[in-house]
């Protein structure tokens, strides 16, 4: 394991065994999370972003099967493979929240409607950090103030339905920070918010990451969100990473046809009146029946015969830029021949 990384995911595969068949949700995902740095995982709905993040904390349902490696560097320097831990065992329970915390996608369904904000945030402080109820309450008020909730001393005893959408999201962030985690997973933290609140919440997450030197995984379907939030971005499609590299390099020179399509589909402020926004033709193949070759082949305007028969291998096109596409296989072979 690279000493600069706090987390390394290798060949992660997640399948769901259902009565209708097997859902191939994540199909061999690999990425690194450097300590104190932020990475993004981007892709359209259903590509496996959230499932792959749930696997990091072993929060998958009992009918899911998991394989691969999730290597995590603990505070004492020991490296543990989370994929080998029992989902309800003592070891993973110690990691959840304390080392790897998660901001869930929809706070209204993630927060209990029958417990106060104080009860929900202070529970982990009492159970895992040995605080008294009074200490946990005071710490909860501090966290609510930290995330910008006004009148925290009064609102700490309110229920989630008494909070606005933005305040519920801030409460979720406070809950994630309660046990001083080292890795923060933000799963589409701005999905249910309006544009103004999105900017506020993203700015808050970024400020907290810098203040506490957190390693962060930002999961989103919007490329615009990751533009100023992460240093490395991974583009996912049908359970696979199809392109990875420095964020600005991906934006300035997208190589995979899917990445190019995503960027071209972003509405622009400039352009002719009535001009249509570009879209990617076709639809995502069913996760019940994964294509034999490239998963994007059916929607790609550059598809070749080999795309239908063979999965693309990773092609390194820069020091940290990698693309999984047959279009660049010949370029890599020519470069290797020239350097030989």
FENFEN-V485632 format. One record per helix or strand of 2 or more residues. SS is the DSSP state (h for helix, s for strand). FROM is the first residue (numbers start at 1). TO is the last residue. Records with the same first field share a line. If there is no record, write none. Layout:
SS = FROM-TO, FROM-TO
//
This chain:
s = 5-18, 21-34, 38-42, 64-73, 79-81, 100-103, 183-187, 215-220, 232-237, 240-246, 314-316, 322-324
h = 49-56, 82-84, 90-95, 107-110, 117-129, 133-146, 152-155, 160-162, 165-177, 195-212, 223-226, 247-252, 257-264, 297-299, 305-309, 326-339
//
